[in-house]
C-alpha cells in the first residue's frame, strides 16, 4: 500500500533554473490492498508485503481507531462460550473437549486473542496439532498472530499452506538465505487444515477470512475506508505540537540562487523539504534562482492554520473512524445523550442492531470452526458466545441512564419506584436522586 506521492513526478524542466512541485502528499481515495504473486512461495499482503504491520502502526498512533478495535474485540469475545444441543441444553462433553484442546492457554485469553484479530484484521489463525498416536484425534489448538500470516499460492482453487514469520520486513528484504542473526525470522510453512480429508501433517493451520469480491487470499479490515481519516487524526496533534515548539512560526517562501547541477539541486530540495514541509515543519514554498542574484531570500507568509484550529478536523475524523468500525456512538463514548425526550428506544435499538449485524456475524467466524472440529471428533453441538452486557463493560452509568427507565435503575439498586409506570412507562434517562412525584393535593 503506497499512499504517498513522489514530488519528483512533477519534475524540473531540463535546462531551466526553476522547479515546480505539487505539494499534495496523498491521494483522495481509500488505499487498496495488493495481493502480489511473485517468485516467492508466498503471496504478498500489500505492495511491500507489510500491510498488516502498517495498519497496526497506524492504530497504535490513532487513539480512536485503537479504541474501536479494542471495544469491538471485547464484544466479539463476549463472556464465554456455550455448547448446546438442539433443545438448548448444555453439552458438558463438548465443553470439556474444547478446554482439553487449549491445554496451557487460558480459555479467556484464547477467545480474546482471536476476537482481537477479527476486530483488527477481519480474520484469524489457529494452529491445530494432532495426537501422534491417532489419525483424527486433536490434541491441541494454539492461537496464531494473524498479522504474521502469509498465504501460499493457490493450487486447484485452494490455499495449500501458510507461512509465518515474526518479522516480515526482514523476511521480505532477503529473498533467500537470511543472515545468521535473522534466522529466527525465516518464514515457517505449515499445511492448511483440511476439514474433509483430515490429517496429513502433525501441525496444520486454520486461517479464516471474511469474503470480499476480488480478494483471493487476504481479508480487509472493516475500517479500511477510514484509513486516511485515521492518518489525518495522527497528524493534527503532531501539527499542534510543532506549532507550539516553533513558537507558531509562519510558513515561508524561500528563494535560493544556486549554481548547481540537477542532481545537486534534487539533494538540496530534499533537505529543505524535510526541514519545512508537513506536520513537522512550518511550511515551504521554494523557488530556485540564477547565479548572481541576491539571496537566498526568506519571505514569511501568513500561516493558514494555528495550533488548535484543526481540532475540529480531528473530531470529524474521529466520527468517521467510529462509523467505519460500525460502533454505536453511545458505546464509543462520544455520544453522551440520555434517554430523555424519547431517545431511549432508538439508543437501545442501535445497541441491539450492533449486536445483530456486526458482533454476532464476527463471532460465527470462530464458533463455526469450533463446531466443525468437534464434529470431526463425533460431537454434534451448537457453539455460541454469551453476549457482553454493555452495562458490565462500562460500569454503566452512561449506558444505564441512556437505555433504562428510572424505575428499572432503582429496581436494580433495590429501591422503590419514583414514577407512575402507568402514567409514564417509557421515560428513560437521568433523574435527580431523591425526586418524588408531586402530590396534586399539595398544589
C-alpha positions, 0 to 999 in steps of 0.5 A: 500500500503506497499512499504517498506521492513522489514530488519528483513526478512533477519534475524540473524542466531540463535546462531551466533554473526553476522547479515546480512541485505539487505539494499534495502528499496523498491521494483522495481515495481509500488505499487498496490492498495488493495481493502480489504473486511473485517468485516467492512461495508466498503471496504478498499482503500489500505492495511491500508485503507489510500491510498488516504491520502498517495498519497496526502502526497506524492504530497504535498512533490513532487513539480512536481507531485503537479504541474501536478495535479494542471495544469491538474485540471485547464484544466479539469475545463476549463472556464465554462460550456455550455448547448446546444441543438442539433443545438448548441444553448444555453439552458438558462433553463438548465443553470439556473437549474444547478446554482439553484442546487449549491445554496451557492457554487460558480459555479467556485469553484464547477467545480474546486473542482471536476476537482481537484479530477479527476486530483488527484484521477481519480474520484469524489463525489457529494452529491445530496439532494432532495426537501422534498416536491417532489419525483424527484425534486433536490434541491441541489448538494454539492461537496464531498472530494473524498479522504474521500470516502469509498465504501460499499460492493457490493450487486447484482453487485452494490455499495449500499452506501458510507461512509465518514469520515474526518479522516480515520486513526482514523476511521480505528484504532477503529473498533467500538465505537470511543472515545468521542473526535473522534466522529466527525470522525465516518464514515457517510453512505449515499445511492448511487444515483440511476439514474433509480429508483430515490429517496429513501433517502433525501441525496444520493451520486454520486461517479464516477470512471474511469474503470480499469480491476480488480478494483471493487470499487476504481479508480487509479490515472493516475500517479500511475506508477510514484509513486516511481519516485515521492518518489525518487524526495522527497528524493534527496533534503532531501539527499542534505540537510543532506549532507550539515548539516553533513558537507558531512560526509562519510558513515561508517562501524561500528563494535560493540562487544556486549554481548547481547541477540537477542532481545537486539541486534534487539533494538540496530540495530534499533537505529543505523539504524535510526541514519545512514541509508537513506536520513537522515543519512550518511550511515551504514554498521554494523557488530556485534562482540564477547565479548572481542574484541576491539571496537566498531570500526568506519571505514569511507568509501568513500561516493558514492554520494555528495550533488548535484550529484543526481540532475540529478536523480531528473530531470529524475524523474521529466520527468517521473512524467510529462509523467505519468500525460500525460502533454505536456512538453511545458505546464509543463514548462520544455520544453522551445523550440520555434517554430523555425526550424519547431517545431511549428506544432508538439508543437501545435499538442501535445497541441491539442492531450492533449486536445483530449485524456486526458482533454476532456475524464476527463471532460465527467466524470462530464458533463455526470452526469450533463446531466443525472440529468437534464434529470431526471428533463425533460431537454434534453441538451448537457453539455460541458466545454469551453476549457482553452486557454493555452495562458490565463493560462500562460500569454503566452509568452512561449506558444505564441512564441512556437505555433504562427507565428510572424505575428499572435503575432503582429496581436494580439498586433495590429501591422503590419506584419514583414514577407512575409506570402507568402514567409514564412507562417509557421515560428513560434517562437521568433523574435527580436522586431523591425526586418524588412525584408531586402530590396534586393535593399539595398544589 
